[in-house]
Structure formats: C-alpha cells, structure tokens
Amino acid sequence: MSKTNSTIGSGAKAKATFKLPPDKHILKQKLINGYTMSQIDEKPFVSESCLDAHLNTENIKAEMRAEQLNINPDLVEFIYQKAKKLFAILVYSRMTKAIKGFHEHQLTDDYLPLHYEKDGEVYELYSLSENLPPDDSSGNALNVFGIGNSDDTWKWDDSRIHDFCTNQWQFVVPVFVKTRHRYIFHEKSILPFEFIGERKHGGFSSVYPAHISNSTVDSQCLDLDIKAHLEQVNNQQPLIAVKEPNNDCLYVSKMNLEKMYQEEADVLEMIRELSPKDPHLVDVIAVFQRGDKLYFMFPWANGGNLRNVWQRESPGAPDVSWAQWVLDQLLGLSKAIWRLHNLDENKNCRHGDLKPENILCFLESDAGNKGRLVIADVGLAKIHENPTWQRIDQHILTVTVSGTQKYEPPDLLDEGARSRAYDIWSMGCICLEFIIWLLYGKTGLETFGNSFLHQKFWTAPANAVSSSQARVHDVVFHWMMWMRKSDPRVAKGTAFGDLLELVQDRLLVVKVNRTGSNVQLREYRALSDEFYHTMVKIRERATSDSPYLKNCIVAQPHLSGPPSTMQEKGPSPRFGTQHLPVLGKEQAQLVANLDRPPGGQVLTDTWETVASNDFAVNVFRRINWQETLPPQGELSKLCNVCEELNIWREGISIEDLVTNFEQRASFCGLCGIFYRCAEKWGMLGQRTIQFHRLGSAFHLDRHGPPVLTICTNPTSRNLPRYVQVGFPKLPSPGGSTQIELIREWLRLCDEAKQHDCHPTLNGPLPTRVLDVGSGDNPGMLRLYCPAFRETGRYLALSHRWGDPAEHRRFCTIRANHHDFERSIGFDQLPKTFQDAVIVTRGLGVRFLWIDSLCIVQDDPEDWESQSKLMEDVFSFAYCTIAAGCARGTTDGFLKPRPQREFVTLKHNSGDVYYVCKAIDNFRADVEEGELNQRGWVLQERALSHRTIHFTESQVYWECGGGVHCETLTKMRNPKSAFLGDSEFPKSAERFVKGGRIRLYEFVYQRYSTLAFTNMTDRSIALSGLEKRLVRTFNTNGVYGIFEAYLNRSLLWQRAGDEMRRISYPKGRKVPSWSWMAYDGCISYVDVPFGKVDWLRSLQSPFRQDERSSTDNGDDNKKASPFELTAFSRDFSAPSTRHGMHFVVFDQPGTEQLPGLKYVVLGKDKSSSLGTAQKSYILVVAPALSYGDPSAYERVGAGFVEKHQIDLDGAVSQIRIW
C-alpha cells in the first residue's frame, strides 16, 4: 500500500510506506551484522569468530529449511566441520542450494580461495590455497562447478561463478600463526586490520599502528610477554605496527626497492632464527606479500623511538636509575650490533641506517621500568657471505640506498664496498647524544643538535672524493673536548668518562681498516666486538665499583658554555633552541625545567604553525591583493625532472645530488630555489640533499624548521585544504595594503571572544601624548597634556635611541616643552618617529606615546615620576609599535625589505601555487633581534596587550591569541606566549607553585642578559613587570627576590665569566643579595621541587605591613638598604672552601677572601640511592666598609655535600647588606 504526500520536507515529492514479510534467510543478516571493517582496505570482512558464533548446527539447519533442502545429518556435519566458509559464501550470495554439490564432491574450506579464468566458452578454475587435501592433487573436487548438483537442483553459470569468486574475499581472511612468519596473499585479500592510526612516513615506507582482529592471530603468534602487554589495548585487541613500502619512491627504481624489501625480509628471518633471541633486535611477527607489495608486522613500540624518549624525558640531574638504564641499554644495543655483524661463520650483516628514529622503545608493565631499546628498521641492511675487504678484492660492490644523512659516516665518500664499520660510526653519534642528554637534559641535546643543524657529525671539502679528506665536525669535536675538560662527571675513571673516551677515540674515528687484518689498531675505527666488550667492562665496573658510577651522577656543576668556536662553525640556525651553551649563560637550564613544572601543564619551546586560512581569505577580500602576487599567468620554468614531480603526493621526499641541483638551477625555477636554500643552510658540502614536504612546507630535516613554504591565493579550489592562503610577495612597507592588514589584525583581536587582549573601554591617557591629528587635520602635531582621568586610545612606541654619534636626539626638554605643546612640525621628527606617526594615523588612532617626547628628559623629577608609570603606559595602550628594524631614531622602520624568492607553479587542476623561501621566524626576527636585547624592552613587550613588530624581514602581530605573520601564516609557541600574554603574567595563575617559580626564573634570567645604556637602570627598568608578579603571587617582592619564595629566589648564580658590581647613585643602593646589584647574566641553582626542607635561617627583609616593589625611589629605601638578618657558620677549614665545586662566586677571586661564612638555606629531605645529602647555601664575606662587625655581603651561592661543612659548628647572627 502506498500514498503520496507533497508536504513532507522541502525536497520530498513522494513517499512510500509498506511492510515486508519476515526474511526466512536470517543467517545472511547475522553475517552482515557481524561484519568488521578493514580500515586499510575500507572493505568489510567476516572474522573466524563471527563464523563460529553464527554457523552452529541449529542455524545451519534453519537456513537449509528456508531453502527447502533436505536436512541430511551428513550434510550438516560436513558444513559444520569442513565447509563453514563455503556455506557462508553461498548463503551471502543467495546460492545455498549449491552446498549439496560441494558435499558430493568433497569441496571443503581448504580449497579457498578460488580463481577462475575464461577462454571463450572454456572455464579454468584454480585453487589458490596452500592447504589442499593430499588426496585431490588433480583438483577433482573443483569439477563441481562444471557439474552442479547430481539431482540437477543447482547448476553453475558465468554470473554465479563470478559472484561466488567475488564474494569469497569477505570470508577468506588471512590468519597469522606461530609456526610461520612469511606469507603470500592474493591481491584481493582483505587485511584484517580493524583500526589504523596516523601514518608516519619515511623515505621508503610508511608505518602505522593497527589493531588486528583476535580471530586472525594464532594465540601463540605473539611472544607471551609482548602479547600480555598488547592485549591491554582496545578491548583485548593486539596493537601492532604495520610497515607498508612506498612503491612510488621517486629516486629509487622499483626493481631496487623490491630487492631492498626482500633483503629486509631475509634479515628479519635471520634475526628471528637467532638462538637465543636478542631482546634488543626487532622480532618480526609476520612478513606478507599482497599483490606487488611486501608488508611487515611488528609489535607496536608503545614507548615510541629513542628520539621520542629524549624529547619526552630530560634527566640533566643526579639520578642513578637513569644512569644505570643508559648503560644497560647501550650494552644491549652494542651486543645486538655485534650479533647482527656476526650472524654465523659464513654470514655477516650491516644495518646501514642506525639513528634514534630506528631504535624503538618498548615499555614493560612494571611502572618503574624506563623501557627496552630495540634496533628496528633493517630496510637498508645488507647480508654478505664475505667480509668487506674480500669483496673489494673480488670487485663485489655493496650497492645500497643511503640512510639518514646526519648519522652517515665519512665512508660514503669512498668508492666500493661499505663495511660493518658504517654502523659503528652511527652508534658513536647516538652514544654521544645519549651522554649529552643524560648530563644536560633535552635542552642540552637540542642546543648541541641546533649548533650544526642539517649537517653530519663530520665535514669535508665540497670536492672531497674520499674519506681521507674528512674530519670530525668542529662542533662535535669541541663538545667532546669541552665535556672531558670541564665536566667532572665525565672525568677519566668514571663510567661516562670511559664511555665518552670510547666514543671519541674508538667510534667516531674517520679511518676504517680495509686490510682484512683482525688486529684492531687505534688509528682505525673500532669493530663491533670491541664496542660490545668495552661496554661489558664499563657496565661490570659500574656494578661493582660504586664511585665509578656515583661520580657521574653528582649534581650538575656550574660550567661556562662550550668554546665559542662551536658557534663560529657551521650554519647558524634561526629556529629551534637559541644560541645558548648547554650550561651557564641565559636560560639554558631554565628552559629544561620550564618544560616540566611540577603539577602544572607542560611548556614547550617549539614554534608550530596554526591553520588560519579563514582569516587569510578574509584579508584578501579587503585588500588590493594583486600587489602581493606575481603577474597572472607568469609561471616559472621547470626542468624535465620537476615537470614530472608531484609534490602533493603524501609523504613525498625529494632527494638528488647537489651537483644535479646546481646544474639545473640556471634554467629550472624549482631546482634553483632548492639549490639556493641548501646554500643558505650550509649544505653544499653534502653529496646529496633531501627535502621533505610536511604539510604546507619543505624541511631539510623532518624534525627541523621549514626552509621553504607553499602558499596559494583564495581562488584555489582543488589544492589540499592544509595549503596556506598567503602572500608570496610582501606588501609595500607603510602602503595601504600593509596598513589594511594591520587593521584586520586589530579587528580580529578586538572581536575575538577567545582572548581579552585589549581594554574594553578607552584607558586613561598618560601624562603626555603626541597628538597626531584627526582625519580633519592630519598635519597637526603637538604634545598634548590630557586632563586628569581623561581617557582615549593611543599607541606606544618601543624603539632604540641608537648611537648618538649616528642618530640625532629629538627630545622634549625644559627649553622646548611649551613650544612642543603648541606644535611640532612633521619634518622636524626623526624618521623612526615619522614612521610611527604614519602608522598611527593609518590605524585611525589619535594619540601616540614616545618616551623621548613624552618625558622631559632633562628634568630628573619628571623622569623619576614617569618611569614609575611604565606599567600603566604600556598596559593601557591600544597597541604597541615595536620598531625592531630601526637601529636608531633616524633610521625608520617603514623601509624596503629583502625581496622574497619564490617560484610560481600550476597544479594539474589549474590552481596556481607558490613555493617560497621560508621567512616566518619570530624567534630570530623578534626575540633575538637587537631591539629585544635592550633591558627596557622586555617589560614593554610583556606589559603590552598587543604588539606590532616591524622587523628586517616582515611585520609580525603578537597578542594573546598567538603570532600572525605578514605572509598570513599564524604561529604559536607556549613558552614565548609568556611574554606575549596580553594580561601578563595571568598565564602563570594556571600553574602551581613550581610553575610560578620557573616563570619568574625565566623572566629574570632573560632580563639579566639584556643591555643598558646606563647600567643603573637595571634595578628600575623591570619595575612595572615586577609589580605585576608581586600582585599575581600575592606576596612582597623587591630587587628580584620574593618573600613567598625567599630562600629559593636567593639561590641565583653568576652564569657568565664575570659579574661587576654596579655603582648606583647615593640613595639608590641595591643590596648585595640581589642580582640587580651586578652587571652580568644569572642562572639559578637547580633545586628539585618537593625534595628540600627550607630552613628558617633568615629573617625576611620585607616589612610585614607593606607590599614592596622594585626600586622606585621611596624614602624608606633611601634611608637604608634592605638587609637580611641571618644565622651563619664558619667554614671548618680553608681547604673546605676550595673543594666546593658547586658553589659559584659572584666575582672570581672572592673565594680567597678572609672571614668567609655560609648560611644554610635548605637541605635535602633524605639521601637518594648513590647520592650524598646536599645543603644549599649562601656564602658571605665581611662588609668592611660599614664599620660594623656584624655586617656582611653576599659573595656566592650553590650547594655542598654533607661532609664538606660542619652543621654542628657555632652559629652567629649577621646582617647581609
């Protein structure tokens, strides 16, 4: 019954309502309902468990009754025992009656899968099974398809055979068993992976996690310890890793790739057959071929890889468990390499691509377990029946694809065979990075890596033709020498000292023994047996000799950074960790600690790109965007290679010889930009260059910054959605397009609900502002003194005054004060001020604040009163203009920028896109720029709600929502966001105590490195920012010290080579216990959270009824400096002072002063295994100038071990000024 209804929905014209009789064939529906979807093939399959659940004898009989088949007990038993899959295929295909013929001819599940071919009227049917019954080698059972049922109740025809063979694949699913690990599956087989995760792409393959159906894995297929862990995941489904080769690799032929995959399978089989099994070599679950692709199944490494471990964990502090773990893992890895290199008497194997990414970490169920490292990815491994020296003599070459460039040895310069020593160099690189990570944490490791970014651990002339011309990279050499010379934790006779000696003297050795002699001469690189047996000795001694390991895990000593030659060699990275030594200057240790505030959220120092195409498209609607694009139809010329290149293929990497890029650069736009990019990053000395496309950018290193970016215009419709809409050409500085872009940034921020970056109402105007005129009278300029509590919008200028010999001073002074209130000629202003006026007018704002004009510079009282108001000036500004590229007042900041190189390309859909030089670099352009190296600018940036940064390369917008680039890219960095916080330091309120401590340490360490024209400004140029911190922390604070964290905040240390006492004017004396009393950069003693008892050995210098802030000229401060009353002790003997390696004296030489005392601020709660209890101390010396025997001055800080001081000695009360 049906009826029509034209009123149901706007698009409905008719509707049918009816009932269907019950389906007698319920088994098919049960099978369909039991489908599992293969996520790799996006096809459904029926698992063995589903068949077992539904094909019981009752359901079989019910289906036979529905088809009016005779219920023959023999037939039912046949189906249940031998033909469940065949019966299910027939039921699904509506061919149930054919089961009778299968029974008559004894066609069972063992024959599946089937394949048929047709030649005219003749059919040929084959079984593809490896499990055929031994009594039917001639295939008699398959004759049923030509005969049908004996009673003629079923006959086969072309369509029925086609449907049967098509539908069978849903029921014939691969099963993996313990007794074998290599399989060949038909190209139509459905892989039983019920879930696949994100693909990780390598040069020759991709790897992804997958859940595999339980019923397709033999319960004994996985080793018991692995299975016990894996089955905890996702409702008992084993989590595995699937490695899928990339058959479309551009620069390796398909034949060589197939050979490489087969060789990997051979190596995995040999590893699998090792007896006993090696826990540090990957154990493959299965290798299977489907069609022309070879797949590998491994246990999933739930701890990631070694690179992930280094990024996730950051020891850098005394910890015996980490030290033992590192030695255990390196011992295991060295043994694994040794076994790989010596498979048996006749065969040896070289891995060929050892790197942190190819060393996996398996976390065990034990909560305290740090994981087991396993060598994986033997895709470039080579098996040989002769050692290298014999193959050279017999002219047998080792042909292989190169591994990751950074860890490649200099051997690759040599013609001929590559030896097993190839792996030893790679392991030397890994061991060195392991040592640096353990001693200095992940920040130290990042600093080391960034100091020779995109380069190998060795260097050679660009025209080098053999490894004899190579040498260890200068950066690597100086780091090793610096550690051995400066850090007692790697001194000779310690575990890690011997390990470092092994790395430098035996592993990272350029020369390789190719003579065939077994004599291991010191001039040649070690072989795997020497590496392994040396690690055995180190580990055994670390177990039996307590000081041997204990001396490696003492607290981090105070050290100046590695030699300056480290930063003179190689390219200077503009992204990543700043140019900081591992220890000492600026915030190197702080960065490591900020990453893990106790109980708070994790902060990273990584810049990431944020999708912002909605904003970009909106900008294009409002501006004359033709100015930012090349002429329409002007495409770059390409060579034949690039013409065929599909850069949008997922996971693409482009690799070629440097010489090829150079040759094609003259006539190919893309090769040209690739070549010049490599030149800029100092990579022309390499033999090959590889570019990886990740998202909308190309990288030279998958873990490094983008070196080229891809953008398009908003009219593109067919490019991937992640491609950034942006400007290949930047707008003219100060032009209408640039000003309109800045107005859009302001509008977006004003209207954003996610962040509150600006005052909701016009804020109070400062004491004076520059009136730039209204729309009716834009030429009018004058100094304006607002009425009391007058409000309005104004911009503030943050700038450098510059060298007075080069940049004229234009200031308000007493003599011109009143003249300026009447008028100031635009042409009178220096160029930087003119540019600020142009931007202010362009943004429709009436007032502008400039320090040199709005403070009477020769009036001390006005200067002092206005300097106290800096917090309000920048806090209430509508926006701040940061003239980063202006070297002084006469330089200006609206000036031409370097032309950005780009090439114009067309997608096969017709969409145009651009490959451009990457210029988005907020860290280098802003944070490391000259303007931000000035002391006053730190608080100007932190207190500003929004800032427009004009730099040498482009304009950046910074607010609480992140950083926008003039290229239309958006960027974000959690750590940088501290200073970009529009309500600084509101973000600190999210953190518990530990996070707040790291915040103020970060701010003060950074501030201590900045420069001042007048060093006496050091105690006041941070006053507004410190007031904010005091209010946020709800405490008292002065001179960089907080009452709530009194003991800890006093434990600052000299971080550079020296600190000089600042000579403050009379009445502004800064106490010696404050780092503001000195000129020089600081760090903080690394005191663990929650593990120290803080002592009450000090009386607070703060009056309890008063909330103090930084030096502001208050009368009570002028009367007398703040003093600390403390309880001190004498050193037991002069020799004790000389043994304090972890106490840093503020000025070198003061450790020789007579009468030194110490004040204990805190002690370790208890001694951890293998470490001595530490006391954290201030060192003080008599302040003779005060004429008071109880007057002392601070001269140093650090920690000592319990045996170095006498805690039971006499106590005296002193005053520290």
C-alpha positions, 0 to 999 in steps of 0.5 A, spaced: 500 500 500 502 506 498 500 514 498 503 520 496 504 526 500 507 533 497 508 536 504 513 532 507 520 536 507 522 541 502 525 536 497 520 530 498 515 529 492 513 522 494 513 517 499 512 510 500 510 506 506 509 498 506 511 492 510 515 486 508 514 479 510 519 476 515 526 474 511 526 466 512 534 467 510 536 470 517 543 467 517 545 472 511 543 478 516 547 475 522 553 475 517 552 482 515 551 484 522 557 481 524 561 484 519 568 488 521 571 493 517 578 493 514 580 500 515 586 499 510 582 496 505 575 500 507 572 493 505 568 489 510 570 482 512 567 476 516 572 474 522 573 466 524 569 468 530 563 471 527 563 464 523 563 460 529 558 464 533 553 464 527 554 457 523 552 452 529 548 446 527 541 449 529 542 455 524 545 451 519 539 447 519 534 453 519 537 456 513 537 449 509 529 449 511 528 456 508 531 453 502 527 447 502 533 442 502 533 436 505 536 436 512 541 430 511 545 429 518 551 428 513 550 434 510 550 438 516 556 435 519 560 436 513 558 444 513 559 444 520 566 441 520 569 442 513 565 447 509 563 453 514 566 458 509 563 455 503 556 455 506 557 462 508 559 464 501 553 461 498 548 463 503 551 471 502 550 470 495 543 467 495 546 460 492 545 455 498 542 450 494 549 449 491 552 446 498 549 439 496 554 439 490 560 441 494 558 435 499 558 430 493 564 432 491 568 433 497 569 441 496 571 443 503 574 450 506 581 448 504 580 449 497 579 457 498 580 461 495 578 460 488 580 463 481 577 462 475 579 464 468 575 464 461 577 462 454 571 463 450 566 458 452 572 454 456 572 455 464 579 454 468 578 454 475 584 454 480 585 453 487 589 458 490 590 455 497 596 452 500 592 447 504 589 442 499 587 435 501 593 430 499 588 426 496 585 431 490 592 433 487 588 433 480 583 438 483 577 433 482 573 436 487 573 443 483 569 439 477 563 441 481 562 447 478 562 444 471 557 439 474 552 442 479 548 438 483 547 430 481 539 431 482 540 437 477 537 442 483 543 447 482 547 448 476 553 453 475 553 459 470 558 465 468 554 470 473 554 465 479 561 463 478 563 470 478 559 472 484 561 466 488 569 468 486 567 475 488 564 474 494 569 469 497 574 475 499 569 477 505 570 470 508 577 468 506 581 472 511 588 471 512 590 468 519 597 469 522 600 463 526 606 461 530 609 456 526 610 461 520 612 468 519 612 469 511 606 469 507 603 470 500 596 473 499 592 474 493 591 481 491 584 481 493 585 479 500 582 483 505 587 485 511 584 484 517 586 490 520 580 493 524 583 500 526 589 504 523 592 510 526 596 516 523 601 514 518 608 516 519 612 516 513 619 515 511 623 515 505 621 508 503 615 506 507 610 508 511 608 505 518 602 505 522 599 502 528 593 497 527 589 493 531 588 486 528 582 482 529 583 476 535 580 471 530 586 472 525 592 471 530 594 464 532 594 465 540 601 463 540 603 468 534 605 473 539 611 472 544 607 471 551 610 477 554 609 482 548 602 479 547 600 480 555 602 487 554 598 488 547 592 485 549 591 491 554 589 495 548 582 496 545 578 491 548 583 485 548 585 487 541 593 486 539 596 493 537 601 492 532 605 496 527 604 495 520 610 497 515 607 498 508 613 500 502 612 506 498 612 503 491 612 510 488 619 512 491 621 517 486 629 516 486 629 509 487 627 504 481 622 499 483 626 493 481 631 496 487 626 497 492 623 490 491 630 487 492 631 492 498 624 489 501 626 482 500 633 483 503 629 486 509 625 480 509 631 475 509 634 479 515 628 479 519 628 471 518 635 471 520 634 475 526 628 471 528 632 464 527 637 467 532 638 462 538 637 465 543 633 471 541 636 478 542 631 482 546 634 488 543 633 486 535 626 487 532 622 480 532 618 480 526 611 477 527 609 476 520 612 478 513 606 478 507 606 479 500 599 482 497 599 483 490 606 487 488 607 489 495 611 486 501 608 488 508 611 487 515 608 486 522 611 488 528 609 489 535 607 496 536 613 500 540 608 503 545 614 507 548 615 510 541 623 511 538 629 513 542 628 520 539 621 520 542 624 518 549 629 524 549 624 529 547 619 526 552 624 525 558 630 530 560 634 527 566 640 533 566 640 531 574 643 526 579 639 520 578 642 513 578 636 509 575 637 513 569 644 512 569 644 505 570 638 504 564 643 508 559 648 503 560 644 497 560 641 499 554 647 501 550 650 494 552 644 491 549 644 495 543 652 494 542 651 486 543 645 486 538 650 490 533 655 485 534 650 479 533 647 482 527 655 483 524 656 476 526 650 472 524 654 465 523 661 463 520 659 464 513 654 470 514 655 477 516 650 483 516 650 491 516 644 495 518 646 501 514 641 506 517 642 506 525 639 513 528 634 514 534 628 514 529 630 506 528 631 504 535 624 503 538 622 503 545 618 498 548 615 499 555 614 493 560 608 493 565 612 494 571 611 502 572 618 503 574 621 500 568 624 506 563 623 501 557 627 496 552 631 499 546 630 495 540 634 496 533 628 496 528 628 498 521 633 493 517 630 496 510 637 498 508 641 492 511 645 488 507 647 480 508 654 478 505 657 471 505 664 475 505 667 480 509 668 487 506 675 487 504 674 480 500 669 483 496 673 489 494 678 484 492 673 480 488 670 487 485 663 485 489 660 492 490 655 493 496 650 497 492 645 500 497 640 506 498 643 511 503 640 512 510 639 518 514 644 523 512 646 526 519 648 519 522 652 517 515 659 516 516 665 519 512 665 512 508 660 514 503 665 518 500 669 512 498 668 508 492 666 500 493 664 496 498 661 499 505 663 495 511 660 493 518 664 499 520 658 504 517 654 502 523 659 503 528 660 510 526 652 511 527 652 508 534 658 513 536 653 519 534 647 516 538 652 514 544 654 521 544 647 524 544 645 519 549 651 522 554 649 529 552 642 528 554 643 524 560 648 530 563 644 536 560 637 534 559 633 535 552 635 542 552 642 540 552 641 535 546 637 540 542 642 546 543 648 541 541 643 538 535 641 546 533 649 548 533 650 544 526 643 543 524 642 539 517 649 537 517 653 530 519 657 529 525 663 530 520 665 535 514 669 535 508 671 539 502 665 540 497 670 536 492 672 531 497 672 524 493 674 520 499 674 519 506 681 521 507 679 528 506 674 528 512 674 530 519 670 530 525 665 536 525 668 542 529 662 542 533 662 535 535 669 535 536 669 541 541 663 538 545 667 532 546 673 536 548 669 541 552 665 535 556 672 531 558 675 538 560 670 541 564 665 536 566 667 532 572 662 527 571 665 525 565 672 525 568 677 519 566 675 513 571 668 514 571 663 510 567 661 516 562 668 518 562 670 511 559 664 511 555 665 518 552 673 516 551 670 510 547 666 514 543 671 519 541 677 515 540 674 508 538 667 510 534 667 516 531 674 515 528 674 517 520 679 511 518 676 504 517 681 498 516 680 495 509 686 490 510 682 484 512 687 484 518 683 482 525 688 486 529 684 492 531 689 498 531 687 505 534 688 509 528 682 505 525 675 505 527 673 500 532 669 493 530 663 491 533 666 486 538 670 491 541 664 496 542 660 490 545 666 488 550 668 495 552 661 496 554 661 489 558 667 492 562 664 499 563 657 496 565 661 490 570 665 496 573 659 500 574 656 494 578 661 493 582 665 499 583 660 504 586 664 511 585 665 509 578 658 510 577 656 515 583 661 520 580 657 521 574 651 522 577 653 528 582 649 534 581 650 538 575 656 543 576 656 550 574 660 550 567 661 556 562 658 554 555 662 550 550 668 554 546 665 559 542 668 556 536 662 551 536 658 557 534 663 560 529 662 553 525 657 551 521 650 554 519 647 558 524 640 556 525 634 561 526 629 556 529 629 551 534 633 552 541 637 559 541 644 560 541 645 558 548 651 553 551 648 547 554 650 550 561 651 557 564 649 563 560 641 565 559 636 560 560 639 554 558 637 550 564 631 554 565 628 552 559 629 544 561 625 545 567 620 550 564 618 544 560 616 540 566 613 544 572 611 540 577 603 539 577 602 544 572 601 543 564 607 542 560 611 548 556 614 547 550 619 551 546 617 549 539 614 554 534 608 550 530 604 553 525 596 554 526 591 553 520 588 560 519 586 560 512 579 563 514 582 569 516 587 569 510 581 569 505 578 574 509 584 579 508 584 578 501 577 580 500 579 587 503 585 588 500 588 590 493 591 583 493 594 583 486 600 587 489 602 581 493 602 576 487 606 575 481 603 577 474 597 572 472 599 567 468 607 568 469 609 561 471 616 559 472 620 554 468 621 547 470 626 542 468 624 535 465 625 532 472 620 537 476 615 537 470 614 530 472 614 531 480 608 531 484 609 534 490 602 533 493 603 526 493 603 524 501 609 523 504 613 525 498 621 526 499 625 529 494 632 527 494 638 528 488 645 530 488 647 537 489 651 537 483 644 535 479 641 541 483 646 546 481 646 544 474 639 545 473 638 551 477 640 556 471 634 554 467 629 550 472 625 555 477 624 549 482 631 546 482 634 553 483 630 555 489 632 548 492 639 549 490 639 556 493 636 554 500 641 548 501 646 554 500 643 558 505 643 552 510 650 550 509 649 544 505 653 544 499 658 540 502 653 534 502 653 529 496 646 529 496 640 533 499 633 531 501 627 535 502 621 533 505 614 536 504 610 536 511 604 539 510 604 546 507 612 546 507 619 543 505 624 541 511 631 539 510 630 535 516 623 532 518 624 534 525 627 541 523 624 548 521 621 549 514 626 552 509 621 553 504 613 554 504 607 553 499 602 558 499 596 559 494 591 565 493 583 564 495 581 562 488 584 555 489 579 550 489 582 543 488 589 544 492 589 540 499 585 544 504 592 544 509 595 549 503 596 556 506 592 562 503 598 567 503 602 572 500 608 570 496 610 577 495 610 582 501 606 588 501 609 595 500 612 597 507 607 603 510 602 602 503 595 601 504 595 594 503 600 593 509 596 598 513 589 594 511 592 588 514 594 591 520 587 593 521 584 586 520 589 584 525 586 589 530 579 587 528 580 580 529 583 581 536 578 586 538 572 581 536 575 575 538 571 572 544 577 567 545 582 572 548 581 579 552 587 582 549 585 589 549 581 594 554 574 594 553 573 601 554 578 607 552 584 607 558 586 613 561 591 617 557 598 618 560 601 624 562 603 626 555 601 624 548 603 626 541 597 628 538 597 626 531 591 629 528 584 627 526 582 625 519 580 633 519 587 635 520 592 630 519 598 635 519 597 637 526 602 635 531 603 637 538 604 634 545 598 634 548 597 634 556 590 630 557 586 632 563 586 628 569 582 621 568 581 623 561 581 617 557 582 615 549 586 610 545 593 611 543 599 607 541 606 606 544 612 606 541 618 601 543 624 603 539 632 604 540 635 611 541 641 608 537 648 611 537 648 618 538 654 619 534 649 616 528 642 618 530 640 625 532 636 626 539 629 629 538 627 630 545 622 634 549 626 638 554 625 644 559 627 649 553 622 646 548 616 643 552 611 649 551 613 650 544 612 642 543 605 643 546 603 648 541 606 644 535 611 640 532 612 640 525 612 633 521 619 634 518 622 636 524 621 628 527 626 623 526 624 618 521 623 612 526 618 617 529 615 619 522 614 612 521 610 611 527 606 617 526 604 614 519 602 608 522 598 611 527 594 615 523 593 609 518 590 605 524 585 611 525 588 612 532 589 619 535 594 619 540 601 616 540 606 615 546 614 616 545 618 616 551 623 621 548 617 626 547 613 624 552 618 625 558 622 631 559 628 628 559 632 633 562 628 634 568 630 628 573 623 629 577 619 628 571 623 622 569 623 619 576 615 620 576 614 617 569 618 611 569 614 609 575 608 609 570 611 604 565 606 599 567 600 603 566 603 606 559 604 600 556 598 596 559 593 601 557 595 602 550 591 600 544 597 597 541 604 597 541 609 599 535 615 595 536 620 598 531 625 592 531 628 594 524 630 601 526 637 601 529 636 608 531 631 614 531 633 616 524 633 610 521 625 608 520 622 602 520 617 603 514 623 601 509 624 596 503 625 589 505 629 583 502 625 581 496 622 574 497 624 568 492 619 564 490 617 560 484 610 560 481 607 553 479 600 550 476 597 544 479 594 539 474 587 542 476 589 549 474 590 552 481 596 556 481 601 555 487 607 558 490 613 555 493 617 560 497 623 561 501 621 560 508 621 567 512 616 566 518 621 566 524 619 570 530 624 567 534 630 570 530 626 576 527 623 578 534 626 575 540 633 575 538 633 581 534 637 587 537 631 591 539 629 585 544 636 585 547 635 592 550 633 591 558 627 596 557 624 592 552 622 586 555 617 589 560 614 593 554 613 587 550 610 583 556 606 589 559 603 590 552 596 587 550 598 587 543 604 588 539 606 590 532 613 588 530 616 591 524 622 587 523 628 586 517 624 581 514 616 582 515 611 585 520 609 580 525 602 581 530 603 578 537 597 578 542 594 573 546 591 569 541 598 567 538 603 570 532 600 572 525 605 573 520 605 578 514 605 572 509 598 570 513 601 564 516 599 564 524 604 561 529 604 559 536 609 557 541 607 556 549 613 558 552 614 565 548 606 566 549 609 568 556 611 574 554 606 575 549 600 574 554 596 580 553 594 580 561 601 578 563 603 574 567 595 571 568 598 565 564 602 563 570 595 563 575 594 556 571 600 553 574 602 551 581 607 553 585 613 550 581 610 553 575 610 560 578 617 559 580 620 557 573 616 563 570 619 568 574 626 564 573 625 565 566 623 572 566 629 574 570 634 570 567 632 573 560 632 580 563 639 579 566 642 578 559 639 584 556 643 591 555 643 598 558 645 604 556 646 606 563 647 600 567 643 603 573 637 602 570 637 595 571 634 595 578 628 600 575 627 598 568 623 591 570 619 595 575 612 595 572 613 587 570 615 586 577 609 589 580 605 585 576 608 578 579 608 581 586 600 582 585 599 575 581 603 571 587 600 575 592 606 576 596 612 582 597 617 582 592 623 587 591 630 587 587 628 580 584 627 576 590 620 574 593 618 573 600 613 567 598 619 564 595 625 567 599 630 562 600 629 559 593 629 566 589 636 567 593 639 561 590 641 565 583 648 564 580 653 568 576 652 564 569 657 568 565 665 569 566 664 575 570 659 579 574 661 587 576 658 590 581 654 596 579 655 603 582 648 606 583 647 613 585 647 615 593 640 613 595 639 608 590 643 602 593 641 595 591 643 590 596 648 585 595 643 579 595 640 581 589 642 580 582 640 587 580 646 589 584 651 586 578 652 587 571 652 580 568 647 574 566 644 569 572 642 562 572 639 559 578 641 553 582 637 547 580 633 545 586 628 539 585 621 541 587 618 537 593 625 534 595 628 540 600 626 542 607 627 550 607 630 552 613 628 558 617 635 561 617 633 568 615 629 573 617 625 576 611 627 583 609 620 585 607 616 589 612 610 585 614 605 591 613 607 593 606 607 590 599 614 592 596 616 593 589 622 594 585 626 600 586 622 606 585 625 611 589 621 611 596 624 614 602 624 608 606 629 605 601 633 611 601 634 611 608 637 604 608 638 598 604 634 592 605 638 587 609 637 580 611 638 578 618 641 571 618 644 565 622 651 563 619 657 558 620 664 558 619 667 554 614 671 548 618 677 549 614 680 553 608 681 547 604 673 546 605 672 552 601 676 550 595 673 543 594 666 546 593 665 545 586 658 547 586 658 553 589 659 559 584 662 566 586 659 572 584 666 575 582 672 570 581 677 571 586 672 572 592 673 565 594 680 567 597 677 572 601 678 572 609 672 571 614 668 567 609 661 564 612 655 560 609 648 560 611 644 554 610 638 555 606 635 548 605 637 541 605 635 535 602 629 531 605 633 524 605 639 521 601 637 518 594 640 511 592 648 513 590 647 520 592 650 524 598 645 529 602 646 536 599 645 543 603 644 549 599 647 555 601 649 562 601 656 564 602 658 571 605 664 575 606 665 581 611 662 588 609 668 592 611 666 598 609 660 599 614 664 599 620 660 594 623 662 587 625 656 584 624 655 586 617 656 582 611 655 581 603 653 576 599 659 573 595 656 566 592 651 561 592 650 553 590 650 547 594 655 542 598 655 535 600 654 533 607 661 532 609 664 538 606 661 543 612 660 542 619 652 543 621 654 542 628 659 548 628 657 555 632 652 559 629 652 567 629 647 572 627 649 577 621 646 582 617 647 581 609 647 588 606 
